[in-house]
């Protein structure tokens, strides 16, 4: 007869983590990146179409370029908004979550690596918002966002008379007026986003399975479900770190 394993119940606290602006930024960013990657790939390696229609009657590639440029502006200003929200949003959106500012930050990175790489399920430390490893990875991802925006608008500056695009005319000079090199950097960063997206989706599902805290649904409604004891421990550690920072 199969034995039944009793599992002790955990009291969960419903914690509002991701504010509406953060959630809108996340999904708008995801849609923009998908549009940019698909259209960017087609621009970099355009397919050949057999058609008897006049070239002037077809505007397929014109739409591809239009979607790419429109998504680029959405991506750029959405990125600027996220930088702004890192200063005015709640503590889970604060820029300090993305930059190592304490020894505790590196301790948590090691704990997350043990979960993600060594597949351990025991956690000595937990976080409510982004864990430390995700935070530092997002920091480098923001740098990649910046590189992509600068190189993209640098390429656009040579074909546009708009004053905003002309603000990036210096970019081609930095690359020695070599548009081929500029285009290669822009293209390589696109593949960084593709690889990042695949790993990001996998880890979100994995952490949702391991931790069971509503990782996936939290980016829809903003709420996570944290064990009461773990949340209280986290809050005490946060207060102790803030007090230590004030004293220093």
N, C-alpha and C positions, 0 to 999 in steps of 0.2 A: 504494500500500500504506500503510495507516494506521501512523503512528509510535507507538511505545510510550514513554510518559513514565515514567522511573524515579523513584520516590519514596524518599528516604532514610528508613530505619527510625528510629523514635524509641523510646528506652528509657523505659518508663513505670513509675512507682512507684505502688503501690496504697496510698492514704492513707485512713485511717478518719477521716471528717469529722463526720458527723451521728450523735451518740449516740442510743441507743434512746429516751430521754425526749423528745428533740427531734423524732424521727420520729413518735412517738405523739402529741405535741402537734400537729404539723403536720396529720396526717390527721384527728384528732379535731376540730381547729379547722375544717378544710375541711368536714367533715360537718355540724358545728353551724351554720356560716354558710349552707350550702345549705338546711338545715331552717329556719333563722330567716328567710332571704330569701323562701322560698316561702310559709311560713305568715304572715310579716309582710305580704307583698303581699296575700294573701287577707284578712287582718284589715283592712288599709287600704282595700281595694276589694272587699268581699265579693260573690261572685256570687249571682245569684238562681236558685233551683231551683223548678221546678214539681213539686209532689208532692201526692198526695191523703192522705198519711199525716199523723197528728197530730204537731204540733210536739214534743210531749213524747216521742214515739217515735223522734225523730231526734236524734242527738247529734253531727252532722257538725262543727259549728262548735266544739262543746265539745272535740272531739279536736284541732282546729286550734289552739285556744288552749293546750291542754295540751302539745302538741308544742312550741309556741313557748316556753312558759315553761320546760319541761324543758331544751330546747336552750339557752335563755338562761343557766340555771344552769351547765350544762356549759361553755358558752363563757366565762363569767365566771371560774370557778375554774380552768379550763384556762389562761386568760390570766394569772391570778395565779401559777400554777405556772411559766409561761414567764419571768415577771419574776424569780422566785426562781432559776430555772436559769441566768439570765444572770450570776449571781454565783458559782455552784458548778459549772457545766458546764465543758467543755473550752474552749480558746481560740477555737474557731470559733463557740461559742454565747455568748461573752462579750458583755456589754452595750457594750463599747468598739467592737464592730463596727458599731454602729448610730448612734454619735455622732461627729462629726468631731473628732478629737483631735490631728491633725497635718497638716502641709502635704502629706504623702504621700497622705493621704485624698482631698484635692481633686484631686491629680494623677491618681489612679486614677479618679475620677468622670469626668474629661475623657476618659480612655482608653476607658472603657466607653461613653460617649456617642458616640464616634467609631465604635465597633462597632455600637451599636444604632441610631443615627440616620443616620450616614454610610455604614454597611454596610462598614466597613473590616475586613479579616481579619488585618491585621498588629497584633500586640500588643506594646507596649513594657513593659507591666506586667500582671501577672496576680495573681489571688488564689485561694486554695484553698477557703475557705468562701464567705461572701457577699462579692460585690464591693462597693466603697464606695458606688456608686449605689444598689444594692439595699438596702444597710444603712440609708442615710438615708431611703429610701422606706419601709422597714419601721418606722423610728422614727416617722414621721408616721402610718403605719398603726396602730401601737400607740396613738397619741393618739386615732385614730378609734375604736379598740376601747374606749378609756376613755370617750369621748363616748357611744358606743352603749350601754355598760353603765349609765352614770349616767342618761341620758335614759330608757332602758328601765325601770330599777328606779324611777325617779321617777314614771313613769306607773303602774307596778304598785303603788306605795306607797298610792295613793288608793283602791285596791280590795282591799287585803289587810290583815289584822290581825296578820300574822306579824311578829315583832320585827325580823327581818333586812330586810324590805321597808321598815319604818318608818325605818330608818337613812337612807333616801333621800328622806324627806318634805321635806327642805330644797330639793330640786331644783326643785320647782314654784314655790317662793318666788323663786328666782333668776330664773325666767322670768316673774315678775310674776303668779303664779297663773294663767297663761294655758296651759291644757292643749293648746290648738290649736297654739301655737308650739312647745311641747315635743314634740308629736307630729310636727310638720313637721321638726324637727331630727333626730328619730329616723328618720323616713322618708328624709330626704335622705342620711343616713349609710349607710343600706341600699344606696342606689344607688352610693355611693362603693365599697362592698365588691364590688358586681357588676362595675363597671368595672375595679377593681383585679384581680379574679380573672381576667377576660378577658385583660388585659395580662400578668399574671403567667404564665398558662399559655402564652401566645404566646412570651414571652421565655425561658421554661425550655426549650421545644422549640428555639427559635432558637439559644440558646447551646449546647445539646447538639449541634446540627448544626455550628455554627461551630468550637467548641472540641473536641468529641469526647471529653469527659472523664467521661462517665457522669452528666451532670447530672440526668437523669430517674430513672435507677435508684438514684442515691445516696440518695434519700429513701425507698427501700425497704430497702436493705441497709446504708446508711451510708457506703459506700466510693466514692471518686473515683479516677480514673486520671490522674495528673499527669506531664507530661514531666519526666524526671529533672533535666535542666539547669534547667528553669523552677522546679522545686520547690526545688532547692538555692539558686537566686537569691532566691526568696521567703523562705526561711528566713534567709539572710544579711541581707536587708533588715529582717526582723522583729527579729533580734537587734540590728542597728544602731539601730533605732528605740527598742527597749527600753533600750539603753545610754544613748542620748541623753536619754531621758525620765528616767532615774535621775540623770544628771548635772545636769539642769535642776531 
